[in-house]
Amino acid sequence: MHSFHPAILSIVCLILTLVPAIPLAEDPKKQCRGPFTVPRLDSDELIQVNQDRIASSSFWDTRDDTLDTSIDADSGGTLGYCPNHTTLPENYYPNLIPWAAKNADRLSTLNPDNTGLYYRDQVVSLTTYPWNTIGRVTINRSKNDKGGWCTGSLVGRNLMLTASHCFPWGYGRDRWMRFAPGYGNGSEPYGSSYISQCRGVKNIFNVTGIDYVICHLCEPLGDLTGWMGTKWWRDADNYLSREWRSSGYPTDSFEGGEQMLLSNISLIDVDFHGRLGRELETRLFATPGWSGGPMWEYIDGEPTIVGVCSGGEKDCREETGGCNGVTDSNSYHDVFAAGRLMTYLVAYGMTHWLTRA
């Protein structure tokens, strides 16, 4: 249920042809029966999409003329919202407490490229926008499941973005997911909401550039917290030319009980994943529990998500000959799933799943 540990990760190349989603018979809004009732959790799976239809606005049916769905588009995005209409400076940071792993000094000396594994910050001001829009996603796959968690972010008043591999694909009617924004030390300052449905490309164990789902919350928690925008670019330089932040709930920091922040993240590469996805590659820092966590930064003064934590993969996977004969377990990088599909999924959710007060 979490971001994969590099020492045990096995990567399988996913060759995907994208096609229309399988329509569901039931409106996700009608599945919610109140804040204390567990709804049936449905999946709206994008499979076998015909790439000739990607440029069609009717395929996405966003009813938004401002969303450029053409293959030749250079960029796109969705807008965030701050409920108190206070715009914070781009260099603003909330109250933070430095965190260090056990033997951090020795480990960082041995592995200087991946110091983010050993030094991070704990976010204390969990009711400060936009950190309050990031939270913990609790997942239960079956009646006897002990449960697990990932990280998610609000991208609409009742829309949450997380990793596709966090969704309990293939499990039965007893599966459920619940999201608590601003979660910290067992506290849920804005309450929580069950999820009725998620939409995206099915992913169970691969690290990919399209590893994300948009999820419908039964309760419009974004009215209290606000939400972040999303953004994609065709030109990789727009990703590579700036530094980023990422937030998550990793197991190795307070056993996933606190929101952690890593700042000043530089990308080491940006790869295409078909026409719709991108893989944003960084030095290792995301450990189990960080999956689904956003890569974000202030863009034009607004906190904006550009990727979702998918996991770690071996560097040799992208080299000639692959990983045959490679035994160095330290040769890894993290991958954040990004690209236009992420933004299109959010736009779809805003069109079809938003409830009005």
Short mmCIF file of the C-alpha atoms (twelve columns), coordinates in Angstrom:
data_MODEL
# 
_entry.id   MODEL 
# 
loop_
_atom_site.group_PDB 
_atom_site.id 
_atom_site.type_symbol 
_atom_site.label_atom_id 
_atom_site.label_alt_id 
_atom_site.label_comp_id 
_atom_site.label_asym_id 
_atom_site.label_seq_id 
_atom_site.Cartn_x 
_atom_site.Cartn_y 
_atom_site.Cartn_z 
_atom_site.pdbx_PDB_model_num 
ATOM 1   C CA . MET A 1   0.000   0.000  0.000   1 
ATOM 2   C CA . HIS A 2   3.000   2.282  0.274   1 
ATOM 3   C CA . SER A 3   5.817   3.589  -1.868  1 
ATOM 4   C CA . PHE A 4   8.014   0.628  -2.774  1 
ATOM 5   C CA . HIS A 5   11.245  -0.019 -0.904  1 
ATOM 6   C CA . PRO A 6   14.172  0.126  -3.348  1 
ATOM 7   C CA . ALA A 7   15.751  -3.067 -2.030  1 
ATOM 8   C CA . ILE A 8   12.787  -5.220 -3.000  1 
ATOM 9   C CA . LEU A 9   11.397  -3.376 -5.996  1 
ATOM 10  C CA . SER A 10  10.963  -5.236 -9.246  1 
ATOM 11  C CA . ILE A 11  10.209  -3.098 -12.290 1 
ATOM 12  C CA . VAL A 12  8.118   -4.303 -15.194 1 
ATOM 13  C CA . CYS A 13  7.820   -2.069 -18.273 1 
ATOM 14  C CA . LEU A 14  4.200   -1.081 -18.916 1 
ATOM 15  C CA . ILE A 15  3.302   -0.480 -22.563 1 
ATOM 16  C CA . LEU A 16  -0.106  1.163  -22.508 1 
ATOM 17  C CA . THR A 17  -2.488  2.059  -25.273 1 
ATOM 18  C CA . LEU A 18  -4.992  4.578  -23.878 1 
ATOM 19  C CA . VAL A 19  -9.189  4.235  -24.629 1 
ATOM 20  C CA . PRO A 20  -12.502 5.295  -23.211 1 
ATOM 21  C CA . ALA A 21  -13.232 4.597  -19.595 1 
ATOM 22  C CA . ILE A 22  -15.732 1.894  -18.744 1 
ATOM 23  C CA . PRO A 23  -18.832 3.848  -17.656 1 
ATOM 24  C CA . LEU A 24  -20.293 3.134  -14.258 1 
ATOM 25  C CA . ALA A 25  -23.992 2.541  -13.793 1 
ATOM 26  C CA . GLU A 26  -24.157 4.527  -10.566 1 
ATOM 27  C CA . ASP A 27  -23.496 8.203  -9.867  1 
ATOM 28  C CA . PRO A 28  -20.728 8.416  -7.223  1 
ATOM 29  C CA . LYS A 29  -22.610 11.198 -5.410  1 
ATOM 30  C CA . LYS A 30  -25.549 8.842  -4.852  1 
ATOM 31  C CA . GLN A 31  -23.365 6.207  -3.210  1 
ATOM 32  C CA . CYS A 32  -22.614 8.433  -0.211  1 
ATOM 33  C CA . ARG A 33  -25.125 8.094  2.603   1 
ATOM 34  C CA . GLY A 34  -23.604 10.387 5.228   1 
ATOM 35  C CA . PRO A 35  -20.264 10.971 6.962   1 
ATOM 36  C CA . PHE A 36  -20.436 7.796  9.105   1 
ATOM 37  C CA . THR A 37  -21.633 5.379  6.443   1 
ATOM 38  C CA . VAL A 38  -19.053 3.408  4.468   1 
ATOM 39  C CA . PRO A 39  -20.037 3.670  0.783   1 
ATOM 40  C CA . ARG A 40  -19.363 1.058  -1.835  1 
ATOM 41  C CA . LEU A 41  -16.001 1.938  -3.369  1 
ATOM 42  C CA . ASP A 42  -16.124 1.810  -7.166  1 
ATOM 43  C CA . SER A 43  -13.391 2.112  -9.772  1 
ATOM 44  C CA . ASP A 44  -13.666 3.895  -13.092 1 
ATOM 45  C CA . GLU A 45  -10.826 2.268  -15.005 1 
ATOM 46  C CA . LEU A 46  -9.216  3.770  -18.090 1 
ATOM 47  C CA . ILE A 47  -8.151  0.888  -20.312 1 
ATOM 48  C CA . GLN A 48  -7.125  0.391  -23.921 1 
ATOM 49  C CA . VAL A 49  -7.629  4.025  -24.867 1 
ATOM 50  C CA . ASN A 50  -7.374  4.707  -28.601 1 
ATOM 51  C CA . GLN A 51  -4.702  7.410  -28.913 1 
ATOM 52  C CA . ASP A 52  -6.426  8.877  -31.974 1 
ATOM 53  C CA . ARG A 53  -9.211  10.006 -29.643 1 
ATOM 54  C CA . ILE A 54  -6.980  11.742 -27.097 1 
ATOM 55  C CA . ALA A 55  -7.285  15.067 -28.896 1 
ATOM 56  C CA . SER A 56  -11.075 14.949 -28.733 1 
ATOM 57  C CA . SER A 57  -12.680 17.094 -26.035 1 
ATOM 58  C CA . SER A 58  -15.670 14.734 -26.159 1 
ATOM 59  C CA . PHE A 59  -13.398 11.928 -24.960 1 
ATOM 60  C CA . TRP A 60  -12.686 13.813 -21.729 1 
ATOM 61  C CA . ASP A 61  -16.093 15.515 -21.689 1 
ATOM 62  C CA . THR A 62  -14.809 18.273 -19.410 1 
ATOM 63  C CA . ARG A 63  -17.206 20.874 -20.853 1 
ATOM 64  C CA . ASP A 64  -14.428 23.386 -20.399 1 
ATOM 65  C CA . ASP A 65  -13.321 25.284 -23.477 1 
ATOM 66  C CA . THR A 66  -10.252 26.547 -21.598 1 
ATOM 67  C CA . LEU A 67  -8.790  23.032 -21.277 1 
ATOM 68  C CA . ASP A 68  -6.691  22.430 -24.386 1 
ATOM 69  C CA . THR A 69  -7.014  18.699 -25.031 1 
ATOM 70  C CA . SER A 70  -5.241  18.741 -28.388 1 
ATOM 71  C CA . ILE A 71  -2.125  16.662 -28.856 1 
ATOM 72  C CA . ASP A 72  -0.265  19.839 -29.856 1 
ATOM 73  C CA . ALA A 73  -1.012  21.645 -26.584 1 
ATOM 74  C CA . ASP A 74  2.079   22.954 -24.783 1 
ATOM 75  C CA . SER A 75  0.688   23.032 -21.247 1 
ATOM 76  C CA . GLY A 76  -2.452  22.920 -19.147 1 
ATOM 77  C CA . GLY A 77  -3.690  23.036 -15.601 1 
ATOM 78  C CA . THR A 78  -6.491  23.328 -13.075 1 
ATOM 79  C CA . LEU A 79  -6.905  26.081 -10.491 1 
ATOM 80  C CA . GLY A 80  -6.504  25.874 -6.740  1 
ATOM 81  C CA . TYR A 81  -8.521  27.693 -4.087  1 
ATOM 82  C CA . CYS A 82  -7.631  29.272 -0.751  1 
ATOM 83  C CA . PRO A 83  -10.770 29.676 1.393   1 
ATOM 84  C CA . ASN A 84  -9.570  32.759 3.264   1 
ATOM 85  C CA . HIS A 85  -8.275  34.377 0.061   1 
ATOM 86  C CA . THR A 86  -4.877  34.960 1.630   1 
ATOM 87  C CA . THR A 87  -2.015  34.671 -0.841  1 
ATOM 88  C CA . LEU A 88  1.180   33.560 0.887   1 
ATOM 89  C CA . PRO A 89  4.596   34.528 -0.490  1 
ATOM 90  C CA . GLU A 90  6.326   31.836 -2.503  1 
ATOM 91  C CA . ASN A 91  9.165   31.625 0.028   1 
ATOM 92  C CA . TYR A 92  6.740   31.061 2.917   1 
ATOM 93  C CA . TYR A 93  7.198   27.973 5.067   1 
ATOM 94  C CA . PRO A 94  4.975   26.796 7.933   1 
ATOM 95  C CA . ASN A 95  6.284   25.925 11.376  1 
ATOM 96  C CA . LEU A 96  8.747   23.086 10.845  1 
ATOM 97  C CA . ILE A 97  10.726  20.799 13.123  1 
ATOM 98  C CA . PRO A 98  13.895  19.270 11.627  1 
ATOM 99  C CA . TRP A 99  13.901  15.474 11.591  1 
ATOM 100 C CA . ALA A 100 16.875  13.152 11.179  1 
ATOM 101 C CA . ALA A 101 17.037  9.384  10.829  1 
ATOM 102 C CA . LYS A 102 19.060  7.272  13.223  1 
ATOM 103 C CA . ASN A 103 22.749  7.493  12.272  1 
ATOM 104 C CA . ALA A 104 21.846  10.174 9.700   1 
ATOM 105 C CA . ASP A 105 25.308  11.752 9.672   1 
ATOM 106 C CA . ARG A 106 27.050  8.454  8.937   1 
ATOM 107 C CA . LEU A 107 24.471  7.349  6.377   1 
ATOM 108 C CA . SER A 108 24.469  10.653 4.526   1 
ATOM 109 C CA . THR A 109 28.268  10.521 4.328   1 
ATOM 110 C CA . LEU A 110 28.099  7.046  2.792   1 
ATOM 111 C CA . ASN A 111 25.259  8.057  0.448   1 
ATOM 112 C CA . PRO A 112 25.615  11.813 -0.176  1 
ATOM 113 C CA . ASP A 113 23.346  11.885 -3.242  1 
ATOM 114 C CA . ASN A 114 20.285  10.733 -1.291  1 
ATOM 115 C CA . THR A 115 20.360  12.820 1.886   1 
ATOM 116 C CA . GLY A 116 16.584  13.263 1.654   1 
ATOM 117 C CA . LEU A 117 16.301  9.758  3.074   1 
ATOM 118 C CA . TYR A 118 17.931  10.926 6.286   1 
ATOM 119 C CA . TYR A 119 16.988  14.596 6.760   1 
ATOM 120 C CA . ARG A 120 13.479  16.084 6.408   1 
ATOM 121 C CA . ASP A 121 11.159  18.511 8.176   1 
ATOM 122 C CA . GLN A 122 8.042   17.730 10.158  1 
ATOM 123 C CA . VAL A 123 5.172   20.083 9.288   1 
ATOM 124 C CA . VAL A 124 3.678   21.431 12.513  1 
ATOM 125 C CA . SER A 125 1.220   24.005 11.115  1 
ATOM 126 C CA . LEU A 126 -1.168  21.472 9.607   1 
ATOM 127 C CA . THR A 127 -4.026  23.979 9.419   1 
ATOM 128 C CA . THR A 128 -1.989  26.337 7.211   1 
ATOM 129 C CA . TYR A 129 -2.816  26.428 3.489   1 
ATOM 130 C CA . PRO A 130 -1.708  24.584 1.385   1 
ATOM 131 C CA . TRP A 131 -0.225  22.030 3.807   1 
ATOM 132 C CA . ASN A 132 -3.727  21.469 5.186   1 
ATOM 133 C CA . THR A 133 -4.827  20.172 1.762   1 
ATOM 134 C CA . ILE A 134 -2.367  17.251 2.038   1 
ATOM 135 C CA . GLY A 135 -3.392  14.297 4.177   1 
ATOM 136 C CA . ARG A 136 -3.360  10.613 4.893   1 
ATOM 137 C CA . VAL A 137 -5.371  8.098  2.857   1 
ATOM 138 C CA . THR A 138 -6.401  5.037  4.873   1 
ATOM 139 C CA . ILE A 139 -7.010  1.922  2.748   1 
ATOM 140 C CA . ASN A 140 -8.768  -1.311 3.656   1 
ATOM 141 C CA . ARG A 141 -8.900  -4.066 1.057   1 
ATOM 142 C CA . SER A 142 -11.112 -6.652 2.786   1 
ATOM 143 C CA . LYS A 143 -12.774 -7.528 6.110   1 
ATOM 144 C CA . ASN A 144 -9.650  -9.214 7.455   1 
ATOM 145 C CA . ASP A 145 -7.222  -6.623 6.116   1 
ATOM 146 C CA . LYS A 146 -5.154  -4.822 8.764   1 
ATOM 147 C CA . GLY A 147 -5.177  -1.765 6.537   1 
ATOM 148 C CA . GLY A 148 -2.514  0.568  5.242   1 
ATOM 149 C CA . TRP A 149 -2.107  4.125  4.094   1 
ATOM 150 C CA . CYS A 150 -0.826  6.407  1.395   1 
ATOM 151 C CA . THR A 151 -0.677  10.182 0.964   1 
ATOM 152 C CA . GLY A 152 -3.202  12.258 -0.967  1 
ATOM 153 C CA . SER A 153 -3.991  15.886 -1.827  1 
ATOM 154 C CA . LEU A 154 -7.178  17.866 -2.298  1 
ATOM 155 C CA . VAL A 155 -7.519  19.233 -5.847  1 
ATOM 156 C CA . GLY A 156 -11.213 20.213 -5.635  1 
ATOM 157 C CA . ARG A 157 -13.864 20.731 -2.982  1 
ATOM 158 C CA . ASN A 158 -14.570 16.988 -2.968  1 
ATOM 159 C CA . LEU A 159 -11.715 15.700 -5.142  1 
ATOM 160 C CA . MET A 160 -8.562  13.955 -3.908  1 
ATOM 161 C CA . LEU A 161 -5.493  12.977 -5.956  1 
ATOM 162 C CA . THR A 162 -3.328  9.990  -5.016  1 
ATOM 163 C CA . ALA A 163 -1.332  7.159  -6.616  1 
ATOM 164 C CA . SER A 164 -3.161  4.517  -8.646  1 
ATOM 165 C CA . HIS A 165 -1.235  1.732  -6.905  1 
ATOM 166 C CA . CYS A 166 -2.788  2.912  -3.609  1 
ATOM 167 C CA . PHE A 167 -6.277  2.020  -4.867  1 
ATOM 168 C CA . PRO A 168 -7.364  -1.533 -3.873  1 
ATOM 169 C CA . TRP A 169 -7.795  -2.778 -7.450  1 
ATOM 170 C CA . GLY A 170 -9.191  -6.307 -7.708  1 
ATOM 171 C CA . TYR A 171 -10.663 -6.523 -4.204  1 
ATOM 172 C CA . GLY A 172 -14.343 -7.044 -3.394  1 
ATOM 173 C CA . ARG A 173 -17.205 -5.053 -1.934  1 
ATOM 174 C CA . ASP A 174 -15.613 -4.811 1.540   1 
ATOM 175 C CA . ARG A 175 -12.808 -2.525 0.332   1 
ATOM 176 C CA . TRP A 176 -12.849 1.123  1.363   1 
ATOM 177 C CA . MET A 177 -10.724 4.282  1.409   1 
ATOM 178 C CA . ARG A 178 -10.895 7.303  3.699   1 
ATOM 179 C CA . PHE A 179 -9.047  10.651 3.486   1 
ATOM 180 C CA . ALA A 180 -8.107  13.007 6.352   1 
ATOM 181 C CA . PRO A 181 -6.510  16.323 5.258   1 
ATOM 182 C CA . GLY A 182 -4.042  17.932 7.651   1 
ATOM 183 C CA . TYR A 183 -3.679  14.667 9.557   1 
ATOM 184 C CA . GLY A 184 -1.092  14.701 12.334  1 
ATOM 185 C CA . ASN A 185 -0.424  12.726 15.498  1 
ATOM 186 C CA . GLY A 186 -3.810  11.012 15.308  1 
ATOM 187 C CA . SER A 187 -5.665  14.327 14.930  1 
ATOM 188 C CA . GLU A 188 -8.018  15.086 12.037  1 
ATOM 189 C CA . PRO A 189 -8.529  18.874 12.266  1 
ATOM 190 C CA . TYR A 190 -11.017 18.938 9.380   1 
ATOM 191 C CA . GLY A 191 -12.530 15.524 9.947   1 
ATOM 192 C CA . SER A 192 -12.320 12.880 7.238   1 
ATOM 193 C CA . SER A 193 -14.345 11.527 4.349   1 
ATOM 194 C CA . TYR A 194 -14.916 8.149  2.801   1 
ATOM 195 C CA . ILE A 195 -14.284 7.811  -0.926  1 
ATOM 196 C CA . SER A 196 -16.985 6.541  -3.255  1 
ATOM 197 C CA . GLN A 197 -15.070 6.226  -6.515  1 
ATOM 198 C CA . CYS A 198 -11.648 6.691  -8.132  1 
ATOM 199 C CA . ARG A 199 -10.813 7.097  -11.821 1 
ATOM 200 C CA . GLY A 200 -7.510  6.331  -13.534 1 
ATOM 201 C CA . VAL A 201 -5.353  3.687  -15.176 1 
ATOM 202 C CA . LYS A 202 -5.108  0.500  -13.088 1 
ATOM 203 C CA . ASN A 203 -1.701  0.047  -11.488 1 
ATOM 204 C CA . ILE A 204 -0.853  -2.632 -8.946  1 
ATOM 205 C CA . PHE A 205 2.939   -2.674 -8.593  1 
ATOM 206 C CA . ASN A 206 4.676   -0.816 -11.429 1 
ATOM 207 C CA . VAL A 207 6.447   2.507  -11.057 1 
ATOM 208 C CA . THR A 208 5.052   4.526  -13.975 1 
ATOM 209 C CA . GLY A 209 4.465   8.022  -15.308 1 
ATOM 210 C CA . ILE A 210 0.673   7.617  -15.146 1 
ATOM 211 C CA . ASP A 211 0.410   6.234  -11.606 1 
ATOM 212 C CA . TYR A 212 -2.415  8.444  -10.311 1 
ATOM 213 C CA . VAL A 213 -6.161  8.417  -9.717  1 
ATOM 214 C CA . ILE A 214 -8.690  11.144 -9.029  1 
ATOM 215 C CA . CYS A 215 -11.086 10.224 -6.201  1 
ATOM 216 C CA . HIS A 216 -14.555 11.460 -5.240  1 
ATOM 217 C CA . LEU A 217 -14.984 12.331 -1.555  1 
ATOM 218 C CA . CYS A 218 -18.387 11.945 0.048   1 
ATOM 219 C CA . GLU A 219 -17.788 15.128 2.080   1 
ATOM 220 C CA . PRO A 220 -16.623 18.437 0.488   1 
ATOM 221 C CA . LEU A 221 -13.637 18.882 2.809   1 
ATOM 222 C CA . GLY A 222 -12.095 21.359 0.390   1 
ATOM 223 C CA . ASP A 223 -14.657 23.951 1.479   1 
ATOM 224 C CA . LEU A 224 -12.776 24.073 4.792   1 
ATOM 225 C CA . THR A 225 -9.193  23.579 3.634   1 
ATOM 226 C CA . GLY A 226 -9.099  24.866 0.082   1 
ATOM 227 C CA . TRP A 227 -7.253  22.834 -2.544  1 
ATOM 228 C CA . MET A 228 -4.207  22.977 -4.780  1 
ATOM 229 C CA . GLY A 229 -4.052  23.454 -8.533  1 
ATOM 230 C CA . THR A 230 -2.360  21.107 -11.015 1 
ATOM 231 C CA . LYS A 231 -0.076  21.749 -13.989 1 
ATOM 232 C CA . TRP A 232 1.653   19.955 -16.862 1 
ATOM 233 C CA . TRP A 233 4.031   21.056 -19.629 1 
ATOM 234 C CA . ARG A 234 5.164   19.496 -22.855 1 
ATOM 235 C CA . ASP A 235 8.665   20.979 -22.542 1 
ATOM 236 C CA . ALA A 236 10.753  19.120 -19.955 1 
ATOM 237 C CA . ASP A 237 12.739  22.287 -19.207 1 
ATOM 238 C CA . ASN A 238 9.729   23.675 -17.331 1 
ATOM 239 C CA . TYR A 239 10.149  20.824 -14.837 1 
ATOM 240 C CA . LEU A 240 13.954  20.794 -14.792 1 
ATOM 241 C CA . SER A 241 14.528  24.529 -14.470 1 
ATOM 242 C CA . ARG A 242 13.136  24.913 -10.938 1 
ATOM 243 C CA . GLU A 243 13.194  23.246 -7.546  1 
ATOM 244 C CA . TRP A 244 10.207  21.503 -5.983  1 
ATOM 245 C CA . ARG A 245 8.751   20.431 -2.645  1 
ATOM 246 C CA . SER A 246 7.123   17.152 -1.720  1 
ATOM 247 C CA . SER A 247 5.017   16.138 1.279   1 
ATOM 248 C CA . GLY A 248 4.084   12.708 2.586   1 
ATOM 249 C CA . TYR A 249 3.397   10.393 5.526   1 
ATOM 250 C CA . PRO A 250 6.344   7.946  5.448   1 
ATOM 251 C CA . THR A 251 6.628   5.028  7.841   1 
ATOM 252 C CA . ASP A 252 10.219  5.809  8.792   1 
ATOM 253 C CA . SER A 253 9.225   9.200  10.251  1 
ATOM 254 C CA . PHE A 254 6.881   8.826  13.242  1 
ATOM 255 C CA . GLU A 255 5.469   5.610  11.710  1 
ATOM 256 C CA . GLY A 256 3.412   7.622  9.229   1 
ATOM 257 C CA . GLY A 257 1.741   9.698  11.926  1 
ATOM 258 C CA . GLU A 258 3.115   13.079 10.853  1 
ATOM 259 C CA . GLN A 259 3.287   15.022 7.604   1 
ATOM 260 C CA . MET A 260 6.883   15.355 6.416   1 
ATOM 261 C CA . LEU A 261 8.273   17.871 3.954   1 
ATOM 262 C CA . LEU A 262 11.322  17.827 1.712   1 
ATOM 263 C CA . SER A 263 12.195  21.097 -0.024  1 
ATOM 264 C CA . ASN A 264 14.563  22.252 -2.759  1 
ATOM 265 C CA . ILE A 265 14.156  19.041 -4.780  1 
ATOM 266 C CA . SER A 266 15.970  19.105 -8.117  1 
ATOM 267 C CA . LEU A 267 14.955  16.703 -10.867 1 
ATOM 268 C CA . ILE A 268 17.660  14.553 -12.437 1 
ATOM 269 C CA . ASP A 269 15.615  13.628 -15.532 1 
ATOM 270 C CA . VAL A 270 12.162  13.833 -17.126 1 
ATOM 271 C CA . ASP A 271 10.959  10.959 -19.313 1 
ATOM 272 C CA . PHE A 272 7.862   10.573 -21.463 1 
ATOM 273 C CA . HIS A 273 5.307   7.890  -20.641 1 
ATOM 274 C CA . GLY A 274 3.412   7.624  -23.899 1 
ATOM 275 C CA . ARG A 275 1.692   10.824 -24.999 1 
ATOM 276 C CA . LEU A 276 -0.121  11.541 -21.758 1 
ATOM 277 C CA . GLY A 277 2.296   10.796 -18.918 1 
ATOM 278 C CA . ARG A 278 5.680   11.969 -17.668 1 
ATOM 279 C CA . GLU A 279 8.152   10.454 -15.225 1 
ATOM 280 C CA . LEU A 280 9.787   13.066 -13.008 1 
ATOM 281 C CA . GLU A 281 12.945  11.476 -11.614 1 
ATOM 282 C CA . THR A 282 14.651  12.570 -8.387  1 
ATOM 283 C CA . ARG A 283 17.288  11.330 -5.978  1 
ATOM 284 C CA . LEU A 284 15.899  8.880  -3.435  1 
ATOM 285 C CA . PHE A 285 13.945  10.335 -0.531  1 
ATOM 286 C CA . ALA A 286 10.403  8.871  -0.620  1 
ATOM 287 C CA . THR A 287 10.002  5.857  1.656   1 
ATOM 288 C CA . PRO A 288 6.906   3.642  2.251   1 
ATOM 289 C CA . GLY A 289 3.826   5.733  3.015   1 
ATOM 290 C CA . TRP A 290 4.909   8.632  0.767   1 
ATOM 291 C CA . SER A 291 3.122   7.053  -2.241  1 
ATOM 292 C CA . GLY A 292 0.540   9.443  -3.683  1 
ATOM 293 C CA . GLY A 293 2.263   12.420 -2.084  1 
ATOM 294 C CA . PRO A 294 2.409   15.542 -4.254  1 
ATOM 295 C CA . MET A 295 5.394   17.156 -5.892  1 
ATOM 296 C CA . TRP A 296 4.462   20.811 -5.837  1 
ATOM 297 C CA . GLU A 297 5.616   24.402 -5.720  1 
ATOM 298 C CA . TYR A 298 4.260   27.918 -6.057  1 
ATOM 299 C CA . ILE A 299 3.676   28.684 -9.741  1 
ATOM 300 C CA . ASP A 300 2.539   32.230 -10.525 1 
ATOM 301 C CA . GLY A 301 1.946   32.649 -6.809  1 
ATOM 302 C CA . GLU A 302 -0.341  29.613 -6.450  1 
ATOM 303 C CA . PRO A 303 0.565   26.225 -4.856  1 
ATOM 304 C CA . THR A 304 0.446   23.779 -7.753  1 
ATOM 305 C CA . ILE A 305 0.914   20.017 -8.020  1 
ATOM 306 C CA . VAL A 306 2.988   18.751 -10.955 1 
ATOM 307 C CA . GLY A 307 3.425   15.091 -9.957  1 
ATOM 308 C CA . VAL A 308 2.403   12.231 -7.659  1 
ATOM 309 C CA . CYS A 309 4.840   9.906  -5.874  1 
ATOM 310 C CA . SER A 310 4.907   6.513  -7.614  1 
ATOM 311 C CA . GLY A 311 7.993   4.812  -6.109  1 
ATOM 312 C CA . GLY A 312 11.629  3.995  -6.791  1 
ATOM 313 C CA . GLU A 313 13.263  2.200  -9.699  1 
ATOM 314 C CA . LYS A 314 16.776  1.140  -10.691 1 
ATOM 315 C CA . ASP A 315 18.785  3.585  -12.766 1 
ATOM 316 C CA . CYS A 316 19.959  0.724  -15.005 1 
ATOM 317 C CA . ARG A 317 16.390  0.149  -16.230 1 
ATOM 318 C CA . GLU A 318 16.898  3.056  -18.643 1 
ATOM 319 C CA . GLU A 319 20.343  2.001  -19.849 1 
ATOM 320 C CA . THR A 320 21.256  -0.156 -22.833 1 
ATOM 321 C CA . GLY A 321 20.960  -3.783 -21.785 1 
ATOM 322 C CA . GLY A 322 18.678  -2.988 -18.860 1 
ATOM 323 C CA . CYS A 323 19.447  -4.369 -15.402 1 
ATOM 324 C CA . ASN A 324 20.831  -7.752 -16.440 1 
ATOM 325 C CA . GLY A 325 23.775  -8.597 -14.208 1 
ATOM 326 C CA . VAL A 326 23.464  -5.412 -12.108 1 
ATOM 327 C CA . THR A 327 23.720  -6.151 -8.384  1 
ATOM 328 C CA . ASP A 328 24.208  -2.643 -6.939  1 
ATOM 329 C CA . SER A 329 21.124  -2.123 -4.767  1 
ATOM 330 C CA . ASN A 330 22.022  1.554  -4.220  1 
ATOM 331 C CA . SER A 331 21.508  2.477  -7.880  1 
ATOM 332 C CA . TYR A 332 17.958  3.830  -7.679  1 
ATOM 333 C CA . HIS A 333 15.961  6.974  -8.246  1 
ATOM 334 C CA . ASP A 334 12.440  8.033  -7.252  1 
ATOM 335 C CA . VAL A 335 9.684   8.564  -9.821  1 
ATOM 336 C CA . PHE A 336 6.802   11.023 -9.639  1 
ATOM 337 C CA . ALA A 337 3.971   10.408 -12.122 1 
ATOM 338 C CA . ALA A 338 3.054   13.578 -14.003 1 
ATOM 339 C CA . GLY A 339 1.876   14.892 -17.366 1 
ATOM 340 C CA . ARG A 340 -1.344  15.892 -19.033 1 
ATOM 341 C CA . LEU A 341 -3.334  12.807 -17.985 1 
ATOM 342 C CA . MET A 342 -3.078  13.900 -14.338 1 
ATOM 343 C CA . THR A 343 -4.573  17.312 -15.099 1 
ATOM 344 C CA . TYR A 344 -7.213  15.847 -17.437 1 
ATOM 345 C CA . LEU A 345 -8.378  13.484 -14.705 1 
ATOM 346 C CA . VAL A 346 -8.759  16.391 -12.272 1 
ATOM 347 C CA . ALA A 347 -10.678 18.393 -14.884 1 
ATOM 348 C CA . TYR A 348 -12.950 15.409 -15.466 1 
ATOM 349 C CA . GLY A 349 -13.643 15.142 -11.729 1 
ATOM 350 C CA . MET A 350 -14.413 18.859 -11.506 1 
ATOM 351 C CA . THR A 351 -16.944 18.507 -14.312 1 
ATOM 352 C CA . HIS A 352 -18.690 15.295 -13.242 1 
ATOM 353 C CA . TRP A 353 -18.193 14.861 -9.508  1 
ATOM 354 C CA . LEU A 354 -18.325 18.300 -7.925  1 
ATOM 355 C CA . THR A 355 -21.274 18.783 -5.581  1 
ATOM 356 C CA . ARG A 356 -22.553 22.243 -4.907  1 
ATOM 357 C CA . ALA A 357 -23.335 23.691 -1.495  1 
# 
